[in-house]
């Protein structure tokens, strides 16, 4: 069984659509939403789909709490603002039928048909062969491997990249061709230049060992103001095919 773990904090505008897309994928799975103290309708929405777990805010802590509550032998960590692939769960099962594969992620398509979104969609594909991917691409991992690695480290940011670095060093990972439609809300809100600069300095800080408490100054929190509508999903997929 695959345990789908979704960390959430004030995601009422997008969570329902994300969980609908997971349900539409079928398969043997359980949904666990780990709420970090939402003050909106996030918990009420989550309760309609599966298990709701409370935790201190922070993706690393929330995802570890979800993993501890999970019953599946495969863990899929999914952000609360993506549209999951209808073939996604089946694709995970097929990939993990190979015992050498310990985990991986999905191809991603940024929502919208703007030039910037198309460029970043392609950039993610170029860097994936180098073992570079992030939480927005739906990281999945065998449970025993996740536990062996010690789960997510308690970082306020870069927790996904940190896990990926350890995961890739442990064994073979795969990138599934099934695409997740991912929100472009960060650079739409803060601008492309500011977002790219923040991303660069976060990585430099990570590798230089700069205390993580300083990272939050570089990457302010953001919450989506509108959901990923079906027209937007269609537009993103159309842009991908061009």
Secondary structure by P-SEA (a helix, b strand, c coil): cbbbbbbbccccccaaaaaaaaaaacccbbbbbbbcccccaaaaaaaaccbbbbbcccaaaaaaaaaaaccccbbbbbcccbbbbcaaaaaaaaaacccccccbbbbbbcccccaaaaaaaaaaaaaccccccccccbbbbcaaaaaaaccccccccaaaaaaaaaaaaabbbbbbcccccccccccccccaaaaaaaaaaaaaaaaaccccccccccbbbbbbcccccaaaaaaaaaaaac
